């Protein structure tokens, strides 16, 4: 039986006393806490202690490994070569989803795209709320997801179906009052083991942590970047932070100012207006919107490995 209290003691001893967990200890600790009968007091303590201490890339690898081991039928999934994993866990409220326009274009170009996230985020429009109007199927098992990817080129799956245990912890955010590492684990999960991953984040330090974690998880290639509103969408006007990861190598990318208007600051309300903006972007994008779509489409091509010689930041 895993002694979770010992791991909590290690990570929760304050600013100068806390110690990071090894990859194996992180996996063991989180495997115990993912169990439906885990002590809720220990779970909350561990989540908050990690929030204060800050998780390392090796801890993230252990957390992802524990989650994968708990996923229904994950051991039967074969790596999906040439496909792109697209984790969408932030939602948008200030501009329509240019990255989803690019994802649809990638699918039409023969690049399979696996979209996963949560179906509802208060005050934001999620990827699924957009994709359900684009005739994209939502499936409930990884086997059905793989089959749908082969047949239709694109599919959506909710975290509640991918990993009910992780989703339960992910949803504690409102009760705890702060974001936990469960959000980052969901983004790194890559449930279908796609060859490429496009992963957006909001807070700058996660670029290095997530890229290093992907190396530990033997991810073939990923582009990890500060995304528009935290979603996997590159900016058109500038790009503050981006890391290109290929196997064991990482490269910090530099983006020059393209001269487009800054990303919108005001929210679009209500949801129906966001749908209208998305359709308008698909059919008649502005120059700035087209630049975001084009940059993301190039990133999909690179991540798929079909056009590996191309760089998504050119």
Beta strands, then each sheet from edge to edge (+ up, - down):
strand 1: 80-88
strand 2: 113-117
strand 3: 138-139
strand 4: 154-158
strand 5: 194-201
strand 6: 221-226
strand 7: 242-246
strand 8: 249-252
sheet 1: 3+ 4+ 2+ 1+ 5+ 6+ 7- 8+
end
